Amino acid sequence: MRSFKLDSPQRQRKRVIFGLGVIGIGVLALLDNLHVFGWPLLRTLWPLVFVLWGLGRMLWPRHPGSWLFGLVLIAVGALMTLQNLDAVQLNLHDWWPVIVILAGLSILLRGAYPRYRRGLASRFEHSSIEHGDLVNIEASFGGVKQQNDSRSFKGGKIDAAFGGVELDLRRAAIEGGEATLELSATFSVISLKVPRDWLVVVNVSPTLAAVDDKTVPPANPTQRLVLRGETTFGGVEIKN
């Protein structure tokens, strides 16, 4: 039997953004052909492609220089669009050396941090072991890796924006039989590891995102973890 491997939430989000960009170009071209507006949309707004490209490089950086390169792409796309709209007047012939300088800085940062990317684990800037009954994790433009071994775990809250969170609960136990964990992931990935005897109930609303429950439901569950919240352009993964 042939097996199929699911795409990671990160790859899925990349495809979503790329697909939205292609759809946008097609819509602009169609509106131009139908002469819906009195001015050419595609010829005017095409530099927004650089903005989407830059956002992609910032959301999924391959090295430290990706952030700077993404900002350059966003700035170039925005300025070119404004110039096409006659909102600003720029002479690109005078300013092109700035792009070369910024590109050099991006290369410099990449060379200064050659070990920046070694798999997903390299993105976690903070790692800790907690013993509290409640978790309260916030990750913005960064990553948090946490392990909790509380024997009376009650749940808590995880809020991630443009970052990533990995929470390991495999050594924890739920007091009272049920715990609730509130999740919010915006352009982020939240990864949860739970014990095999926990029953996981997922009530997470995805918007252009993915929620992947890989846990195996126990035959006679005595402890239940309820997940609530939402994810937008993000992903939630639960596994044993």
Secondary structure as a PSIPRED ss2 file (coil, helix, strand):
# PSIPRED VFORMAT (PSIPRED V4.0)

   1 M C   1.000  0.000  0.000
   2 R C   1.000  0.000  0.000
   3 S C   1.000  0.000  0.000
   4 F C   1.000  0.000  0.000
   5 K C   1.000  0.000  0.000
   6 L C   1.000  0.000  0.000
   7 D C   1.000  0.000  0.000
   8 S C   1.000  0.000  0.000
   9 P H   0.000  1.000  0.000
  10 Q H   0.000  1.000  0.000
  11 R H   0.000  1.000  0.000
  12 Q H   0.000  1.000  0.000
  13 R H   0.000  1.000  0.000
  14 K H   0.000  1.000  0.000
  15 R H   0.000  1.000  0.000
  16 V H   0.000  1.000  0.000
  17 I H   0.000  1.000  0.000
  18 F H   0.000  1.000  0.000
  19 G H   0.000  1.000  0.000
  20 L H   0.000  1.000  0.000
  21 G H   0.000  1.000  0.000
  22 V H   0.000  1.000  0.000
  23 I H   0.000  1.000  0.000
  24 G H   0.000  1.000  0.000
  25 I H   0.000  1.000  0.000
  26 G H   0.000  1.000  0.000
  27 V H   0.000  1.000  0.000
  28 L H   0.000  1.000  0.000
  29 A H   0.000  1.000  0.000
  30 L H   0.000  1.000  0.000
  31 L H   0.000  1.000  0.000
  32 D H   0.000  1.000  0.000
  33 N H   0.000  1.000  0.000
  34 L C   1.000  0.000  0.000
  35 H C   1.000  0.000  0.000
  36 V C   1.000  0.000  0.000
  37 F C   1.000  0.000  0.000
  38 G C   1.000  0.000  0.000
  39 W C   1.000  0.000  0.000
  40 P C   1.000  0.000  0.000
  41 L H   0.000  1.000  0.000
  42 L H   0.000  1.000  0.000
  43 R H   0.000  1.000  0.000
  44 T H   0.000  1.000  0.000
  45 L H   0.000  1.000  0.000
  46 W C   1.000  0.000  0.000
  47 P C   1.000  0.000  0.000
  48 L H   0.000  1.000  0.000
  49 V H   0.000  1.000  0.000
  50 F H   0.000  1.000  0.000
  51 V H   0.000  1.000  0.000
  52 L H   0.000  1.000  0.000
  53 W H   0.000  1.000  0.000
  54 G H   0.000  1.000  0.000
  55 L H   0.000  1.000  0.000
  56 G H   0.000  1.000  0.000
  57 R H   0.000  1.000  0.000
  58 M H   0.000  1.000  0.000
  59 L H   0.000  1.000  0.000
  60 W C   1.000  0.000  0.000
  61 P C   1.000  0.000  0.000
  62 R C   1.000  0.000  0.000
  63 H C   1.000  0.000  0.000
  64 P C   1.000  0.000  0.000
  65 G H   0.000  1.000  0.000
  66 S H   0.000  1.000  0.000
  67 W H   0.000  1.000  0.000
  68 L H   0.000  1.000  0.000
  69 F H   0.000  1.000  0.000
  70 G H   0.000  1.000  0.000
  71 L H   0.000  1.000  0.000
  72 V H   0.000  1.000  0.000
  73 L H   0.000  1.000  0.000
  74 I H   0.000  1.000  0.000
  75 A H   0.000  1.000  0.000
  76 V H   0.000  1.000  0.000
  77 G H   0.000  1.000  0.000
  78 A H   0.000  1.000  0.000
  79 L H   0.000  1.000  0.000
  80 M H   0.000  1.000  0.000
  81 T H   0.000  1.000  0.000
  82 L H   0.000  1.000  0.000
  83 Q H   0.000  1.000  0.000
  84 N H   0.000  1.000  0.000
  85 L C   1.000  0.000  0.000
  86 D C   1.000  0.000  0.000
  87 A C   1.000  0.000  0.000
  88 V C   1.000  0.000  0.000
  89 Q C   1.000  0.000  0.000
  90 L C   1.000  0.000  0.000
  91 N C   1.000  0.000  0.000
  92 L H   0.000  1.000  0.000
  93 H H   0.000  1.000  0.000
  94 D H   0.000  1.000  0.000
  95 W H   0.000  1.000  0.000
  96 W H   0.000  1.000  0.000
  97 P H   0.000  1.000  0.000
  98 V H   0.000  1.000  0.000
  99 I H   0.000  1.000  0.000
 100 V H   0.000  1.000  0.000
 101 I H   0.000  1.000  0.000
 102 L H   0.000  1.000  0.000
 103 A H   0.000  1.000  0.000
 104 G H   0.000  1.000  0.000
 105 L H   0.000  1.000  0.000
 106 S H   0.000  1.000  0.000
 107 I H   0.000  1.000  0.000
 108 L H   0.000  1.000  0.000
 109 L H   0.000  1.000  0.000
 110 R H   0.000  1.000  0.000
 111 G H   0.000  1.000  0.000
 112 A H   0.000  1.000  0.000
 113 Y C   1.000  0.000  0.000
 114 P C   1.000  0.000  0.000
 115 R C   1.000  0.000  0.000
 116 Y C   1.000  0.000  0.000
 117 R C   1.000  0.000  0.000
 118 R C   1.000  0.000  0.000
 119 G C   1.000  0.000  0.000
 120 L H   0.000  1.000  0.000
 121 A H   0.000  1.000  0.000
 122 S H   0.000  1.000  0.000
 123 R H   0.000  1.000  0.000
 124 F C   1.000  0.000  0.000
 125 E C   1.000  0.000  0.000
 126 H E   0.000  0.000  1.000
 127 S E   0.000  0.000  1.000
 128 S E   0.000  0.000  1.000
 129 I E   0.000  0.000  1.000
 130 E E   0.000  0.000  1.000
 131 H C   1.000  0.000  0.000
 132 G C   1.000  0.000  0.000
 133 D C   1.000  0.000  0.000
 134 L E   0.000  0.000  1.000
 135 V E   0.000  0.000  1.000
 136 N E   0.000  0.000  1.000
 137 I E   0.000  0.000  1.000
 138 E E   0.000  0.000  1.000
 139 A E   0.000  0.000  1.000
 140 S E   0.000  0.000  1.000
 141 F C   1.000  0.000  0.000
 142 G C   1.000  0.000  0.000
 143 G E   0.000  0.000  1.000
 144 V E   0.000  0.000  1.000
 145 K E   0.000  0.000  1.000
 146 Q E   0.000  0.000  1.000
 147 Q E   0.000  0.000  1.000
 148 N E   0.000  0.000  1.000
 149 D C   1.000  0.000  0.000
 150 S C   1.000  0.000  0.000
 151 R C   1.000  0.000  0.000
 152 S C   1.000  0.000  0.000
 153 F E   0.000  0.000  1.000
 154 K C   1.000  0.000  0.000
 155 G E   0.000  0.000  1.000
 156 G E   0.000  0.000  1.000
 157 K E   0.000  0.000  1.000
 158 I E   0.000  0.000  1.000
 159 D E   0.000  0.000  1.000
 160 A E   0.000  0.000  1.000
 161 A E   0.000  0.000  1.000
 162 F C   1.000  0.000  0.000
 163 G C   1.000  0.000  0.000
 164 G E   0.000  0.000  1.000
 165 V E   0.000  0.000  1.000
 166 E E   0.000  0.000  1.000
 167 L E   0.000  0.000  1.000
 168 D E   0.000  0.000  1.000
 169 L C   1.000  0.000  0.000
 170 R C   1.000  0.000  0.000
 171 R C   1.000  0.000  0.000
 172 A C   1.000  0.000  0.000
 173 A C   1.000  0.000  0.000
 174 I E   0.000  0.000  1.000
 175 E C   1.000  0.000  0.000
 176 G C   1.000  0.000  0.000
 177 G C   1.000  0.000  0.000
 178 E E   0.000  0.000  1.000
 179 A E   0.000  0.000  1.000
 180 T E   0.000  0.000  1.000
 181 L E   0.000  0.000  1.000
 182 E E   0.000  0.000  1.000
 183 L E   0.000  0.000  1.000
 184 S E   0.000  0.000  1.000
 185 A E   0.000  0.000  1.000
 186 T E   0.000  0.000  1.000
 187 F C   1.000  0.000  0.000
 188 S C   1.000  0.000  0.000
 189 V E   0.000  0.000  1.000
 190 I E   0.000  0.000  1.000
 191 S E   0.000  0.000  1.000
 192 L E   0.000  0.000  1.000
 193 K E   0.000  0.000  1.000
 194 V C   1.000  0.000  0.000
 195 P C   1.000  0.000  0.000
 196 R C   1.000  0.000  0.000
 197 D C   1.000  0.000  0.000
 198 W E   0.000  0.000  1.000
 199 L E   0.000  0.000  1.000
 200 V E   0.000  0.000  1.000
 201 V E   0.000  0.000  1.000
 202 V E   0.000  0.000  1.000
 203 N E   0.000  0.000  1.000
 204 V E   0.000  0.000  1.000
 205 S E   0.000  0.000  1.000
 206 P E   0.000  0.000  1.000
 207 T E   0.000  0.000  1.000
 208 L C   1.000  0.000  0.000
 209 A C   1.000  0.000  0.000
 210 A E   0.000  0.000  1.000
 211 V E   0.000  0.000  1.000
 212 D E   0.000  0.000  1.000
 213 D E   0.000  0.000  1.000
 214 K C   1.000  0.000  0.000
 215 T C   1.000  0.000  0.000
 216 V C   1.000  0.000  0.000
 217 P C   1.000  0.000  0.000
 218 P C   1.000  0.000  0.000
 219 A C   1.000  0.000  0.000
 220 N C   1.000  0.000  0.000
 221 P C   1.000  0.000  0.000
 222 T C   1.000  0.000  0.000
 223 Q E   0.000  0.000  1.000
 224 R E   0.000  0.000  1.000
 225 L E   0.000  0.000  1.000
 226 V E   0.000  0.000  1.000
 227 L E   0.000  0.000  1.000
 228 R E   0.000  0.000  1.000
 229 G E   0.000  0.000  1.000
 230 E E   0.000  0.000  1.000
 231 T E   0.000  0.000  1.000
 232 T E   0.000  0.000  1.000
 233 F C   1.000  0.000  0.000
 234 G C   1.000  0.000  0.000
 235 G E   0.000  0.000  1.000
 236 V E   0.000  0.000  1.000
 237 E E   0.000  0.000  1.000
 238 I E   0.000  0.000  1.000
 239 K E   0.000  0.000  1.000
 240 N C   1.000  0.000  0.000
